[in-house]
Amino acid sequence: MSVYNSFFEDSSFLWTSILCSAFSVWTLVQGEVLVIGSNLPIIAAPGDDVILPCHLEPTFNVQGMTVEWSKPDLKPDPSDRLSRVEYVHLYRDRQEVPDMKMASYFRRTELFMDDMKHGNISLKILNVSEEDNGRYRCFIPKLRSRVKSAIVELIVDPNFAKTSTTETPLHFQTPDPQDATPANGEKSNFLCHLCLGDIFLSICGNLVYFSSTSAGRSRVSVVAVVITFMSVLVVVAFSACFSRCLHQKLNKLSEGKTTQSQV
């Protein structure tokens, strides 16, 4: 009976580890949805229309989700418990909610509604002034991700050459979010390597554990098969990460050439 119990416990431990590791690999291959802004400030002249870039990567439909744009440096009045900081733009239930919006941004902001199904949550601000200077935060509160928000800085400079009386050209004043967020890409690569390292350590731990038990030594061949299977999963996950990074770099290169030709 003790041998049977030992076998059952060891097998349960083994298959639990396999399922956890396989789930980690599957999550890694699928890719976590991240909110990505711009690491470079958006510079404009007074009176310009600007776009604060923010998108989800990989592409994710957010038309049915709440999207909040706010100024994180604004704080509520500490002397008034009921005071709250209003939004620059609030999207909820598939429409804008103007009642909770800052008065200075009334009828001056809009989202790209048709592009939200592709994960584009960039905010357009009309007729900017120096009062609009500062950091802006795009936030999706119900997004199942560790990165639900991003910061974009807007600088309105009177000395900046005004390029248009209607709308700021995207290729001039608003850098592409993917080109302007190296930190987010580095973070994704770090998480990828961290997950792969965790899976590798799990495999090594299983091997040491089963080799150290009498029941485990009698099933070395089974462990070897499992190790081989997990190694294949690791290689597949690493290949998926590498392919994704390569695809992003090629897209950046092609977009850079397109921008240069437009200029």
N, C-alpha and C positions, 0 to 999 in steps of 0.2 A: 504493500500500500504506500509505503514511504517513497519507493522508487517511482510509483505512478504519480504521486503528488509532486515529487520533484520534477518529473517530466512535464506535468501540466503547468506548474508555476513557471518553469523555464520557457516553455512554449508561449505562455501568455505574455511574458516579458518580451520575448523575441518579436511576436507579432504586433504588440503595442508599439514597439520601437519602429517596426517597419511601417506601420500605418502613419505614425507621426512624421517620420522622415519623408514618406511619399507625399503626405499633405503639404509639407514644407516645399518640396520640389514642385508640386502642382501650382502652389501659390506663386512661387518664383517664376515659373514658366508663363503663367497667366499675366503677371505683372500687376503691381498695386497701383491703383488710380491715385495720382498726385495732383494737387493744385499748384500750378507753376505761374509765377509772375515775371517780373523783369528785375535783374540785378543792376541794370543801368537806369539812371533817372530819365524821365521823360521831360524834355526841355521845350518850352513854348513861349511865344510872345503874347502879351495881353490882347485879347480879342480872338485868339486862335481857337479852333475846335480841336480837341486832342482825344486820343484813345489810350486808355490805361490797359495794357495787355495783360490778360490772365486767361489761362486755359487749363483743361484737364488732360493729363497724359497717363496712359493711353486714352484714346477718344472715349468719351462717356456721355450719355444723354442726361442732361440736368434740367430739362424743361419742366419736369414735375417736382423739382426740389427747390428749397429756399436758398436764395443767393443774397448775401449781405455785402454791401460796400460801405465802409465807414472810415473815419479818421482816428486811428488808434491813439494818437497823442492828445486827443480831446478827452477831458475827464469831467464827470458830473460834478455839480456844485456840492462840496462836502457839507455845507450848512443846510442843505435841503435834502431830506431823505427820499423824497419822491422825485427828485430830479433825475433825468437820464440823458444820455448822449444820443441824439437822433442820428439817423443814417444818411449817408450821401445818396444811397439808392438801395431800396429794398424790393426784392422780387419774391413773391410768395403766391402759391395757388395759381401759378401760370400767369401772373400779372403783377404790375408794379403796385406798391402800396404807398401812395403819396402822403398819407396821414402821419407817417412816422419819419418823414423826411425833413432834413434841415431846410429852413426857409430859403437860404441863400442858393440852394441847388434846385429850387422848384422850377420845373420845365426846362432844365438844363442838362439832364442826364438821361441816358438810355442804354439799354443792352441790345445786342444783336440777336433778336428773338429767334430768327430762323437758324442761326448758327449754334444755338445752345444745344441742339440735339447732337452736335459734334463736339461738345465740351468747351465751346468758346463762351467765356463769361466776361470778356473785356468790356470796360465801361467807357462810353463816349461822353465827354463833358463839353458843352457848347460855351463859346464866348468866355474863355477863362480870364481871370484877373489875378493880381498878386495875392489876393485873399485866399485863393485856391491852393497856394503853396503848401507843401507838406507831404506826409506819408499817407497812403491809402491802403486799406486792407480789404481784400476780397476773401470771403469766407462762406463755406457751405457746411452748416452745422450738422446735418444728418448724413454727410458723406462717410462711408465706412472706410476710413483711411487714417493713417497716422499723420498725414499732411493734408489738413482740411483748409488751410489758408495760405495766402501769400501777400507780400508787401510790395507796393509799387510807389515810387516817389515821383512827385510832380514839382517841377521848378518853372515858375512863370517869371521870365526875365524881360524887362522892358528893352534891354539892349540886344535881345536876340532877334535876328533877322526874321521878319514875318514872311512866311512863304505863301500864304493863301488867305483870302478873306472869308472863305467858307469852311474849309476842312483841312486839317493837317495831313499831308501825304504820309502814308504808312511807312514808305521806304526811307523817309527822311527823319521824321521825328519820333516815330514809334518803332523801335527795333523789334524784330520778330521774337516772340517769347522763347522759342527754342534756342535762338542765337544769343539770348541775353541771360541765360540761366545756367552757367557752368556749374554753379554750386549744387543745383538740384540734380544734375546729371552725375556729379561726383557722389552725391548722397545715395543715389540709386545704385551706382556701382559698388559703393561700400556695403549697402544692405545685401546686395547680391553675393559678394564675397563672404560676408558674415554668415549668411544662410548656408552657403556651400561648406564653409568651415564647420558649422554646427552639424551638418549632415555627416561630414567626414569623421568628426570626433565621435558621433553616435555609432558609426560603423565600427570604429576602432574599439569603443567601449564594449560593444556586443561581442566582438571577437575575444577580447581579454576575459570578459565575464564567463563565456561558455567554455573557454579553454581552461579556466581555473576550477571548474566543477567536474565531478566524476561523470555526471550524466551528460554534461556538455562535451567532454572529451570523446564520448561514444557517438557524438553526432557532429563531428568535425566537418564531414562532407556536407551536411545540411547547412551549417554556418557558412561554408565556402560558397555554396550556391547563393545564399542570401547576400553575402558580401559582393559577389559578382553582380547580382541584380541591382543592388543599391549603387554600385559603382557606375553601372550603365545609366541609372537615373541621374546621377551627378553629372556625368558627361553630357547628357541631353540638356539638363538645366543650364550648364555652363555654355553650351553651344547656342541655346536660345538667347541668353544674355549677350553673348558676343555678337550674334546676328542682329539683335535689336540695337546695340550700340553702333554697329557698322552702318545699319540702315539710317540711323539718326544723323551720323556724320555725313553720309552721302547726301541726305536731304539738305543739310546745312550748306554743303558745298554748292549744290545746284541752285539753292535759293540765293546764295551770295552772288553767283554769276548772273542770275536774273536781275538782282538789284543793281549790279554794276551796269548792266546793259540798259536798264531803265534810266539810270542817272546819266 
